[in-house]
Amino acid sequence: MSTSELACVYSALILHDDDVAITAEKIQTLIKAANVDVEPFWPGLFAKALQGSDISALLAAVGSGGGGGGAPAAAAAGGAADTPAAEKAEEKKEEKKEESEEESDEDMGFGLFDD
């Protein structure tokens, strides 16, 4: 992030913290008071980007992380997989299935790493 962007971000945060409307002129005033050189389009760009935004909600969502991805089809459909017991039962079935597949390879009489 460039110095210009950071100066605008910090100015917008200061204005929000003081419950002052975030405008290009007020951002520019804070930047001049901080003695930072900024290209003239940055304050207006930030003011327009933040116009109508709930900055408190944006700040609260910073540490919340991203989306968790899609839910499994059975859980999304409201099936029996909604309960933790059902999920554990499905995991056990999958483990048993994997074990039986491994055992079937051993029944062939040879292995991949046999000499």
HUQUI-V257226 format. One record per residue. N is the residue number from 0. RES is the residue in one letter. PSI is psi in radians with two decimals (none if undefined). D_LAST is the distance of its C-alpha to the last C-alpha in Angstrom with 1 decimal. Layout:
n->{N,N}
res->{RES,RES}
psi->{PSI,PSI}
d_last->{D_LAST,D_LAST}
This chain:
n->{0,1,2,3,4,5,6,7,8,9,10,11,12,13,14,15,16,17,18,19,20,21,22,23,24,25,26,27,28,29,30,31,32,33,34,35,36,37,38,39,40,41,42,43,44,45,46,47,48,49,50,51,52,53,54,55,56,57,58,59,60,61,62,63,64,65,66,67,68,69,70,71,72,73,74,75,76,77,78,79,80,81,82,83,84,85,86,87,88,89,90,91,92,93,94,95,96,97,98,99,100,101,102,103,104,105,106,107,108,109,110,111,112,113,114}
res->{M,S,T,S,E,L,A,C,V,Y,S,A,L,I,L,H,D,D,D,V,A,I,T,A,E,K,I,Q,T,L,I,K,A,A,N,V,D,V,E,P,F,W,P,G,L,F,A,K,A,L,Q,G,S,D,I,S,A,L,L,A,A,V,G,S,G,G,G,G,G,G,A,P,A,A,A,A,A,G,G,A,A,D,T,P,A,A,E,K,A,E,E,K,K,E,E,K,K,E,E,S,E,E,E,S,D,E,D,M,G,F,G,L,F,D,D}
psi->{2.38,2.91,-0.66,-0.79,-0.78,-0.70,-0.70,-0.70,-0.84,-0.66,-0.75,-0.68,-0.68,-0.79,-0.74,-0.73,-0.56,0.13,0.74,2.47,2.39,1.90,2.83,-0.67,-0.74,-0.65,-0.79,-0.67,-0.78,-0.67,-0.72,-0.67,-0.52,-0.06,0.81,2.34,2.15,2.45,2.50,-0.34,-0.35,-0.88,-0.74,-0.67,-0.81,-0.70,-0.75,-0.66,-0.59,-0.11,2.18,0.02,2.57,1.66,-0.59,-0.71,-0.66,-0.73,-0.64,-0.49,-0.05,-0.79,0.18,-0.21,3.03,-3.05,2.73,0.05,-3.11,2.67,2.68,2.63,-0.74,-0.70,-0.64,-0.54,-0.07,0.47,-2.95,-0.23,0.06,-0.44,2.59,-0.61,-0.70,-0.66,-0.73,-0.68,-0.71,-0.68,-0.72,-0.69,-0.76,-0.71,-0.75,-0.70,-0.74,-0.73,-0.73,-0.61,-0.70,-0.72,-0.62,-0.55,-0.63,-0.48,-0.23,-0.25,-0.04,2.79,2.95,-0.60,0.30,2.54,none}
d_last->{58.7,61.8,64.7,66.9,64.6,64.3,68.1,68.6,66.1,67.6,71.1,70.2,68.8,72.0,74.2,72.2,72.4,76.2,76.5,77.9,77.4,74.8,76.5,76.0,79.2,78.2,74.8,76.5,79.0,76.3,74.4,77.7,78.4,75.0,75.8,72.7,72.8,71.5,71.7,74.3,72.2,69.8,72.3,73.3,69.7,68.7,71.9,71.3,67.7,68.7,71.8,71.6,68.3,68.0,66.9,66.6,64.0,62.1,62.1,61.0,58.1,56.7,54.3,53.5,50.4,49.5,49.0,46.1,45.1,45.6,45.5,43.2,44.9,45.4,47.0,49.2,50.4,51.3,48.9,47.5,45.0,47.8,47.5,44.9,44.1,43.3,41.1,39.1,38.8,37.4,34.8,33.7,33.4,31.2,29.0,28.7,28.0,25.1,23.7,24.1,22.2,19.2,19.4,19.6,16.2,14.8,16.8,15.1,12.4,9.4,8.9,8.8,6.5,3.8,0.0}
